[in-house]
Amino acid sequence: MTKRTRQDRPTRQAQIFGTAARIFCEKGFDKASMGDISAATGLTKAGIYHHIRSKEALLFEIMSYGMDLFEQKVFNRVTRIDDPLQRLRATLKGHVLLVTRDRPKEITVILHESNALGGRYRDRINARKKRYVKFLEKTFRDLVRTGVARRIDPSVAAFAMLGMINWIYQWYRPGGRLNENALAEALTDMFLAGVLKPATGAH
């Protein structure tokens, strides 16, 4: 399937993908069945398979849409920022807010079911993830080169940042002491405090 947004997809297919994403979030990919998706959509299994060839293909389409969302709302915006510190700050905040405020089901599926895909499906999703990792590594290298950051390992810094953000969905619940914006600010400041030289500051 060519890359396009959910709004561009046929309504029935969008219904299947949205329902499947919710069920995968609730039950997990392994425990969810095509029968569950059939019952929730009101379609027969044959009707489901008319739109998608397999359960794994369905998972791939959901993850692909999740990556589309991430690229549209975060990645494509921050890649245009020249200053590496502003770029990193915007990336941190944007990624945290996507996970906490927007909370798209498809992003949760990517985070929780990353090992469920195999073969070419996994390769295609991983290629898009690696593009983001390479972007982060370059940003950290730029910070070190310009004297703003400590002498950090760009790969370690990139995966530390991703580990921090990608685990938020497991513990953060809206309506608590910190709202999404306050949490994004706090996590951004804490992470930058460990990356930047003391004289630079996180603000």
Secondary structure, DSSP 4 states (H G I P E B T S, - for coil): -----GGGS-HHHHHHHHHHHHHHHHH-TTT--HHHHHHHHT--HHHHHHH-S-HHHHHHHHHHHHHHHHIIIIIHHHTT--SHHHHHHHHHHHHHHIIIII--HHHHHHHHSTTT--HHHHHHHHHHHHHHHHHHHHHHHHHHHTTSB-S--HHHHHHHHHHHHHTHHHH--TTSSS-HHHHHHHHHHHHHHHHB-TTT---
